[in-house]
Amino acid sequence: MIPLRLHEIARATGGRLVGDADPDRCVDGPVVLDSRAAADGSLFVAVRGAHVDAHDYAAAAIGAGAVAYLGSRAVDVSGIVVDDVEIALGALAGAVLRRMPATRVVGVTGSAGKTSTKDLLGAVFATGGPTVAPAGNLNNEYGLPLTVTTAEPDTETVVLEYGARGVGHIRYLTTIAPPQIGVVLNVGAAHLGEFGSREMVAQAKGELVEALPADGTAILNADDTLVAAMATRTPANVVTYGLAETADVRLIELTTDEAARARFTLSTPQGRVRVALSLHGAHHAHNAAAAIAAGLAAGLDLAPMVEAVEAATARSPHRMDVRTRADGVVVIDDAYNASPDSMLAGLKALVGMETQGRRWAVLGAMRELGAETEPAHREIGVQAAQLGVDRLVVVGPDAAHIADGWPGEASVVDDADSAAALVAAELHGGDVVLVKASNSERLWRVADRLVEA
């Protein structure tokens, strides 16, 4: 982290020093939410949850090297007490950014693909200088400011995911870290149970571009009408990307190879270039185009950016992580999250892989779809059959309607252990298995067991 003394953190967060806190002690290590991650020079953020009060672990964190804790009540160790820990953490991130006036903030949001695109943005902007874009999806009121605090004095770009569970969430996150470049990927059916409609999802996602300054740039998907319409909601310059003929950064001749890796020509203001991705799934072509469009908006050179996206592999866990066993069985672990759009993208990647064996889809529930839950799951079964999936395994009672859309006899099992046992017993060399569900289903355990087998 950018070095800050305790009295500076207290002033930035509106807190007061307690215990034996030395105002001049410097925090120059990581800001952590888990006391087990505390290290020399770190700051432990104590969050009081429904079942665990992290203040009880403040002493352990300081014993492990933390300079102090940031919390909402005093305990008998060095600390800073604030009224609201969540707000204070955001204020701390803002203080870090103010120490870095030349550092650009690049934000990305969308219903699907945020984390994969964040990883590609990190690779692209690293071609221009030191860049922060940590693995994983730290995109909420705790994760986003924690990402900001990982910046170092020489950091030139911070790439952030802006997630939303409702209207106003992204707007709040942009007050913590105002973006100069904002990328909006898509507006899909994810979280319809909370938003109610795709139009309300668009309202929330568009808060990112509304936060851009007049000299900033909005990167918008020309192939998504709800995203393209956000051009009217920002004072910033607008750059579009996609397959549409009107796109400023245009995908041309998009195909996939035998491993479902995208190959395409990218037409840009700096010229045309052929791109061959290492990532699996045709949908990554759009993600790569968005990342390169953002890099172009920042003045980066095209050739190094193309090299960076071509070399990029799955960085964040359980996202199109393709592993091949010694017997030729291919396991696709895409089990971190699932929505109707991302589920379809995963199925397309599965059937896009050339194989002499069978194509298995091991699918669990998609969460937060509200009234669309039953028809959305049924439609996935229909699409799996139409695309040419050979075997369907549905995991858990909340996913059962997937089997209703499957014209044949699907295997419906209760849990991940049962799914792993069933598939492992019937796999043959050359088979390809996609494992996908919402994060709460923890279905990556199936992928892990199949790879271990």
C-alpha positions as CSV (number, residue, x, y, z in Angstrom):
1,M,0.0,0.0,0.0
2,I,1.0,3.6,-0.4
3,P,2.6,4.3,3.0
4,L,0.2,6.1,5.4
5,R,0.7,7.0,9.1
6,L,-1.9,6.0,11.5
7,H,-2.9,9.7,12.2
8,E,-3.3,10.1,8.4
9,I,-5.6,7.1,8.2
10,A,-7.6,8.3,11.2
11,R,-8.0,11.7,9.6
12,A,-9.1,10.2,6.2
13,T,-11.6,7.8,7.8
14,G,-12.9,10.2,10.5
15,G,-11.7,7.8,13.2
16,R,-9.9,8.1,16.5
17,L,-6.8,6.3,17.7
18,V,-7.3,3.8,20.6
19,G,-5.2,1.5,22.6
20,D,-1.5,2.1,22.3
21,A,-1.7,3.3,18.7
22,D,1.3,5.5,17.8
23,P,0.1,8.3,15.5
24,D,3.4,8.2,13.5
25,R,3.5,4.4,12.9
26,C,3.3,3.7,9.2
27,V,1.1,1.2,7.4
28,D,2.9,0.1,4.3
29,G,1.8,-3.5,4.1
30,P,-1.5,-5.0,2.9
31,V,-4.9,-4.1,4.1
32,V,-6.7,-7.3,5.1
33,L,-10.1,-8.6,6.2
34,D,-8.8,-11.9,7.4
35,S,-6.5,-11.8,10.5
36,R,-4.7,-14.9,9.1
37,A,-3.5,-12.8,6.2
38,A,-2.0,-10.1,8.5
39,A,1.7,-9.4,7.9
40,D,4.4,-6.9,8.8
41,G,3.1,-3.4,8.2
42,S,-0.5,-4.4,7.4
43,L,-3.8,-2.9,8.6
44,F,-6.5,-5.3,9.8
45,V,-10.1,-4.3,8.9
46,A,-12.4,-5.7,11.6
47,V,-15.9,-6.3,10.2
48,R,-18.7,-7.4,12.5
49,G,-20.7,-10.0,10.8
50,A,-23.9,-11.9,11.6
51,H,-22.0,-14.8,13.1
52,V,-18.4,-13.6,13.6
53,D,-17.1,-10.4,15.1
54,A,-13.6,-9.8,13.6
55,H,-12.8,-7.5,16.5
56,D,-12.2,-10.7,18.5
57,Y,-9.2,-11.4,16.2
58,A,-7.6,-8.0,16.2
59,A,-5.0,-9.0,18.8
60,A,-4.0,-12.0,16.7
61,A,-3.6,-9.8,13.6
62,I,-1.4,-7.4,15.4
63,G,0.6,-10.3,16.8
64,A,1.2,-11.4,13.2
65,G,2.6,-8.0,12.3
66,A,-0.3,-5.7,11.7
67,V,0.3,-2.1,12.8
68,A,-3.3,-1.6,13.9
69,Y,-6.9,-2.6,13.3
70,L,-9.6,-0.5,11.8
71,G,-12.9,-1.2,13.5
72,S,-16.1,0.0,15.1
73,R,-15.3,-0.6,18.7
74,A,-12.3,-0.3,20.9
75,V,-10.3,-3.4,22.0
76,D,-7.2,-3.5,24.0
77,V,-4.7,-3.2,21.1
78,S,-3.5,-0.5,18.7
79,G,-6.4,0.6,16.5
80,I,-8.5,3.2,14.8
81,V,-12.2,3.3,15.7
82,V,-14.8,4.6,13.2
83,D,-18.5,4.9,13.1
84,D,-18.9,2.7,10.0
85,V,-16.2,0.3,8.9
86,E,-17.5,-0.1,5.3
87,I,-17.6,3.7,4.7
88,A,-14.2,4.1,6.4
89,L,-12.6,1.5,4.1
90,G,-13.9,3.4,1.1
91,A,-12.5,6.6,2.6
92,L,-9.1,5.0,3.0
93,A,-9.1,3.9,-0.6
94,G,-9.9,7.4,-1.6
95,A,-7.0,8.7,0.4
96,V,-4.7,6.2,-1.4
97,L,-5.9,7.5,-4.8
98,R,-5.4,11.1,-3.7
99,R,-1.8,10.2,-3.1
100,M,-1.6,9.1,-6.7
101,P,-2.9,12.0,-8.8
102,A,-1.4,10.7,-12.0
103,T,-2.8,7.2,-11.7
104,R,-5.7,6.3,-14.0
105,V,-8.6,4.2,-12.8
106,V,-10.2,1.8,-15.4
107,G,-13.5,0.4,-14.5
108,V,-15.5,-2.5,-15.9
109,T,-19.0,-3.7,-15.3
110,G,-21.6,-5.9,-17.0
111,S,-23.9,-8.9,-16.3
112,A,-21.3,-11.4,-17.4
113,G,-17.6,-11.5,-18.1
114,K,-16.4,-8.7,-15.7
115,T,-13.7,-10.7,-14.1
116,S,-12.3,-12.2,-17.3
117,T,-12.3,-8.8,-18.9
118,K,-10.7,-7.3,-15.8
119,D,-7.9,-9.8,-16.2
120,L,-7.5,-8.9,-19.9
121,L,-7.5,-5.2,-19.0
122,G,-4.8,-5.9,-16.5
123,A,-2.7,-7.6,-19.2
124,V,-3.3,-4.8,-21.7
125,F,-2.5,-1.9,-19.4
126,A,0.6,-3.7,-18.0
127,T,2.1,-3.1,-21.5
128,G,2.2,0.6,-20.6
129,G,3.4,0.5,-17.0
130,P,2.8,-0.9,-13.5
131,T,-0.8,-2.0,-13.2
132,V,-3.0,-3.3,-10.3
133,A,-5.6,-5.9,-11.4
134,P,-5.7,-8.7,-8.8
135,A,-7.1,-12.1,-9.5
136,G,-10.7,-12.8,-8.4
137,N,-13.8,-10.7,-8.4
138,L,-13.3,-8.1,-5.7
139,N,-16.1,-5.9,-7.0
140,N,-18.2,-4.9,-4.0
141,E,-18.1,-2.3,-1.2
142,Y,-15.3,-4.2,0.5
143,G,-13.4,-5.8,-2.4
144,L,-13.2,-2.7,-4.6
145,P,-11.5,-0.5,-1.9
146,L,-9.3,-3.4,-0.9
147,T,-8.1,-3.6,-4.5
148,V,-7.3,0.2,-4.5
149,T,-5.2,-0.2,-1.4
150,T,-2.9,-2.7,-3.1
151,A,-1.5,0.2,-5.3
152,E,2.2,1.0,-4.9
153,P,3.8,4.4,-5.3
154,D,4.8,3.6,-9.0
155,T,1.3,2.2,-10.0
156,E,0.1,3.8,-13.2
157,T,-3.2,2.1,-13.7
158,V,-5.7,0.5,-11.3
159,V,-8.3,-1.8,-13.0
160,L,-11.5,-2.3,-11.0
161,E,-14.6,-4.3,-11.3
162,Y,-17.8,-2.4,-10.3
163,G,-20.5,-4.9,-9.2
164,A,-24.1,-4.1,-8.4
165,R,-26.9,-5.8,-6.4
166,G,-29.2,-2.9,-7.0
167,V,-29.6,0.6,-8.4
168,G,-27.1,3.0,-6.7
169,H,-24.5,0.4,-5.8
170,I,-22.1,1.3,-8.7
171,R,-22.7,5.0,-8.1
172,Y,-21.5,4.5,-4.6
173,L,-18.4,2.6,-5.7
174,T,-17.5,5.3,-8.2
175,T,-17.4,7.8,-5.3
176,I,-14.7,5.7,-3.8
177,A,-12.7,5.3,-7.0
178,P,-13.9,7.7,-9.8
179,P,-13.0,6.0,-13.2
180,Q,-11.4,7.8,-16.1
181,I,-12.2,4.9,-18.5
182,G,-15.4,2.9,-18.0
183,V,-16.1,-0.4,-19.9
184,V,-19.7,-1.8,-20.0
185,L,-19.8,-5.3,-21.4
186,N,-23.5,-6.4,-21.5
187,V,-26.9,-6.2,-19.9
188,G,-28.2,-9.7,-19.3
189,A,-30.5,-11.7,-17.1
190,A,-28.1,-12.1,-14.1
191,H,-29.7,-10.8,-10.8
192,L,-33.2,-10.3,-12.4
193,G,-34.5,-11.5,-9.0
194,E,-33.1,-8.3,-7.5
195,F,-33.5,-5.8,-10.4
196,G,-36.8,-7.0,-11.8
197,S,-36.0,-6.3,-15.5
198,R,-33.1,-5.9,-17.9
199,E,-34.0,-2.3,-18.2
200,M,-33.3,-1.8,-14.4
201,V,-30.1,-3.8,-14.8
202,A,-29.1,-1.3,-17.5
203,Q,-30.0,1.6,-15.2
204,A,-27.6,0.2,-12.6
205,K,-24.8,-0.7,-15.0
206,G,-24.9,2.7,-16.7
207,E,-24.0,4.4,-13.4
208,L,-20.4,3.6,-14.3
209,V,-20.4,5.8,-17.5
210,E,-22.4,8.5,-15.7
211,A,-19.5,8.9,-13.3
212,L,-16.9,9.5,-16.1
213,P,-15.5,13.0,-16.5
214,A,-15.8,14.9,-19.7
215,D,-12.3,14.1,-20.7
216,G,-12.8,10.4,-19.9
217,T,-13.9,7.5,-22.2
218,A,-16.8,5.2,-22.2
219,I,-16.1,1.8,-23.9
220,L,-19.5,0.4,-24.9
221,N,-20.6,-2.9,-26.5
222,A,-22.1,-2.0,-29.9
223,D,-23.8,-5.4,-30.1
224,D,-25.9,-4.9,-27.0
225,T,-28.7,-2.3,-27.6
226,L,-29.1,-1.5,-23.9
227,V,-25.4,-0.9,-23.5
228,A,-25.1,1.1,-26.7
229,A,-27.9,3.4,-25.5
230,M,-25.7,4.4,-22.5
231,A,-23.8,6.8,-24.8
232,T,-26.5,9.4,-24.0
233,R,-25.8,9.1,-20.3
234,T,-22.2,10.2,-20.2
235,P,-20.3,13.5,-20.9
236,A,-17.3,11.4,-21.8
237,N,-16.0,10.4,-25.2
238,V,-17.6,7.2,-26.4
239,V,-15.8,4.3,-28.1
240,T,-17.8,1.3,-29.3
241,Y,-16.6,-2.3,-29.9
242,G,-18.1,-5.5,-31.2
243,L,-19.3,-7.2,-34.4
244,A,-21.5,-4.3,-35.6
245,E,-20.3,-2.5,-38.7
246,T,-20.6,0.7,-36.8
247,A,-18.2,-0.3,-34.0
248,D,-15.1,1.8,-33.6
249,V,-13.1,-1.4,-32.6
250,R,-14.7,-4.1,-34.8
251,L,-14.5,-7.9,-34.7
252,I,-14.3,-9.4,-38.2
253,E,-14.1,-13.0,-39.3
254,L,-14.7,-14.4,-35.9
255,T,-14.1,-18.2,-35.7
256,T,-12.8,-20.7,-33.2
257,D,-10.2,-23.4,-33.4
258,E,-10.4,-27.0,-32.4
259,A,-10.1,-26.0,-28.7
260,A,-12.8,-23.3,-29.0
261,R,-10.2,-20.5,-28.9
262,A,-11.3,-17.4,-30.7
263,R,-9.5,-16.3,-33.9
264,F,-10.5,-13.0,-35.4
265,T,-9.4,-9.8,-37.2
266,L,-9.6,-6.6,-35.1
267,S,-10.2,-3.4,-37.0
268,T,-9.1,-0.4,-35.0
269,P,-8.1,3.3,-35.5
270,Q,-4.5,2.1,-35.5
271,G,-5.1,-0.4,-38.2
272,R,-6.2,-4.1,-38.6
273,V,-4.5,-7.0,-36.9
274,R,-5.1,-10.7,-36.7
275,V,-5.7,-12.1,-33.1
276,A,-5.5,-15.6,-31.8
277,L,-6.5,-16.0,-28.2
278,S,-5.3,-18.7,-25.8
279,L,-8.5,-18.4,-23.7
280,H,-11.2,-20.9,-24.5
281,G,-14.6,-19.7,-25.6
282,A,-15.7,-17.4,-28.5
283,H,-17.1,-14.9,-26.0
284,H,-13.6,-13.9,-25.0
285,A,-13.3,-12.2,-28.4
286,H,-15.6,-9.5,-27.2
287,N,-13.8,-9.3,-23.9
288,A,-10.4,-8.9,-25.7
289,A,-11.9,-6.2,-28.0
290,A,-13.2,-4.3,-25.0
291,A,-9.8,-4.4,-23.3
292,I,-7.9,-3.3,-26.4
293,A,-10.5,-0.5,-27.0
294,A,-9.8,0.8,-23.5
295,G,-6.0,0.6,-24.0
296,L,-6.3,2.6,-27.3
297,A,-8.4,5.2,-25.4
298,A,-5.4,5.5,-23.0
299,G,-2.9,6.0,-25.9
300,L,-1.3,2.5,-25.7
301,D,0.2,0.9,-28.8
302,L,-1.8,-1.8,-30.5
303,A,0.9,-4.4,-31.2
304,P,2.0,-5.0,-27.5
305,M,-1.7,-5.1,-26.4
306,V,-2.5,-7.8,-29.0
307,E,0.5,-9.8,-27.8
308,A,-0.7,-9.4,-24.2
309,V,-4.3,-10.7,-24.9
310,E,-3.0,-13.5,-27.0
311,A,-0.7,-14.7,-24.2
312,A,-3.4,-14.3,-21.5
313,T,-4.7,-17.5,-19.9
314,A,-7.4,-18.1,-17.3
315,R,-6.1,-16.2,-14.3
316,S,-9.0,-16.0,-11.9
317,P,-10.1,-19.4,-10.5
318,H,-13.0,-21.5,-11.9
319,R,-13.4,-19.4,-15.1
320,M,-13.0,-21.4,-18.3
321,D,-10.1,-23.3,-16.7
322,V,-9.5,-26.1,-19.2
323,R,-7.4,-29.0,-18.0
324,T,-6.6,-32.2,-19.9
325,R,-6.0,-35.6,-18.2
326,A,-3.4,-38.1,-19.2
327,D,-6.2,-40.2,-20.8
328,G,-7.3,-37.3,-23.0
329,V,-10.4,-36.4,-21.0
330,V,-10.8,-32.6,-21.0
331,V,-12.4,-30.9,-18.0
332,I,-13.7,-27.3,-18.3
333,D,-14.1,-25.7,-14.9
334,D,-16.3,-22.7,-15.4
335,A,-18.1,-23.1,-12.0
336,Y,-17.5,-19.8,-10.4
337,N,-20.7,-18.2,-11.5
338,A,-23.6,-18.7,-13.9
339,S,-26.4,-16.7,-15.6
340,P,-28.4,-17.6,-18.6
341,D,-25.9,-15.7,-20.8
342,S,-22.8,-17.1,-19.4
343,M,-24.3,-20.6,-19.3
344,L,-25.0,-20.4,-23.0
345,A,-21.4,-19.2,-23.6
346,G,-20.0,-22.1,-21.7
347,L,-22.1,-24.6,-23.6
348,K,-21.0,-23.1,-26.9
349,A,-17.4,-23.5,-25.8
350,L,-18.0,-27.1,-24.9
351,V,-19.5,-28.0,-28.2
352,G,-16.9,-26.0,-30.0
353,M,-14.1,-28.3,-28.8
354,E,-13.2,-31.0,-31.3
355,T,-13.3,-34.5,-29.8
356,Q,-13.7,-38.1,-30.7
357,G,-15.6,-38.6,-27.4
358,R,-18.7,-37.3,-25.8
359,R,-19.5,-33.8,-24.6
360,W,-20.8,-33.7,-21.0
361,A,-22.6,-30.8,-19.4
362,V,-22.6,-30.9,-15.6
363,L,-24.9,-28.0,-14.6
364,G,-26.1,-26.6,-11.3
365,A,-28.5,-23.9,-10.4
366,M,-28.4,-20.3,-11.6
367,R,-29.3,-18.0,-8.7
368,E,-31.0,-14.6,-8.3
369,L,-33.3,-14.9,-11.4
370,G,-36.6,-14.3,-9.6
371,A,-39.7,-15.1,-11.6
372,E,-37.5,-16.2,-14.5
373,T,-35.9,-19.0,-12.5
374,E,-38.0,-21.9,-13.8
375,P,-38.1,-20.8,-17.5
376,A,-34.5,-19.8,-17.6
377,H,-33.3,-23.2,-16.3
378,R,-35.7,-25.1,-18.7
379,E,-34.3,-23.0,-21.6
380,I,-30.7,-24.1,-20.7
381,G,-31.8,-27.7,-21.2
382,V,-33.3,-26.9,-24.5
383,Q,-30.2,-25.0,-25.7
384,A,-27.8,-27.8,-24.5
385,A,-29.7,-30.3,-26.7
386,Q,-29.9,-28.0,-29.7
387,L,-26.1,-27.3,-29.5
388,G,-25.3,-31.0,-29.5
389,V,-24.4,-31.8,-25.9
390,D,-24.3,-35.6,-25.6
391,R,-24.8,-36.1,-21.8
392,L,-26.5,-33.8,-19.3
393,V,-26.0,-34.1,-15.6
394,V,-28.2,-31.8,-13.5
395,V,-27.0,-31.2,-9.9
396,G,-29.3,-30.2,-7.1
397,P,-33.0,-29.8,-6.7
398,D,-32.9,-26.1,-7.6
399,A,-31.5,-26.9,-11.0
400,A,-34.0,-29.6,-11.8
401,H,-35.9,-27.6,-14.4
402,I,-32.8,-27.8,-16.7
403,A,-33.7,-31.5,-17.2
404,D,-37.3,-30.5,-18.1
405,G,-35.9,-28.8,-21.3
406,W,-33.8,-31.7,-22.3
407,P,-35.6,-34.0,-24.8
408,G,-33.8,-37.1,-23.7
409,E,-33.2,-38.7,-20.3
410,A,-30.9,-36.4,-18.2
411,S,-29.1,-37.6,-15.1
412,V,-30.4,-35.7,-12.1
413,V,-28.4,-36.0,-8.9
414,D,-28.6,-34.4,-5.4
415,D,-25.1,-33.0,-5.0
416,A,-21.6,-32.4,-6.3
417,D,-20.3,-35.7,-4.8
418,S,-22.9,-37.7,-6.6
419,A,-22.3,-35.9,-9.8
420,A,-18.6,-36.5,-9.6
421,A,-19.0,-40.2,-8.9
422,L,-21.5,-40.6,-11.8
423,V,-19.4,-38.9,-14.4
424,A,-16.1,-40.4,-13.2
425,A,-17.5,-43.9,-13.6
426,E,-18.7,-43.4,-17.2
427,L,-16.0,-41.2,-18.7
428,H,-13.9,-42.4,-21.6
429,G,-10.7,-41.0,-23.0
430,G,-11.4,-38.1,-25.3
431,D,-14.6,-37.0,-23.5
432,V,-15.0,-33.3,-22.7
433,V,-16.8,-32.2,-19.5
434,L,-18.2,-28.7,-18.8
435,V,-18.9,-28.0,-15.1
436,K,-20.9,-24.8,-14.5
437,A,-23.2,-23.3,-11.9
438,S,-23.6,-20.3,-9.6
439,N,-20.8,-19.8,-7.1
440,S,-23.0,-20.8,-4.1
441,E,-23.2,-24.4,-5.6
442,R,-19.5,-24.9,-5.3
443,L,-19.7,-27.2,-8.3
444,W,-15.9,-26.8,-9.0
445,R,-15.6,-29.7,-6.6
446,V,-16.8,-31.9,-9.4
447,A,-14.1,-30.5,-11.8
448,D,-11.4,-31.0,-9.1
449,R,-12.4,-34.6,-8.5
450,L,-12.5,-35.4,-12.2
451,V,-9.1,-34.0,-12.8
452,E,-7.7,-35.8,-9.7
453,A,-9.2,-39.0,-11.0
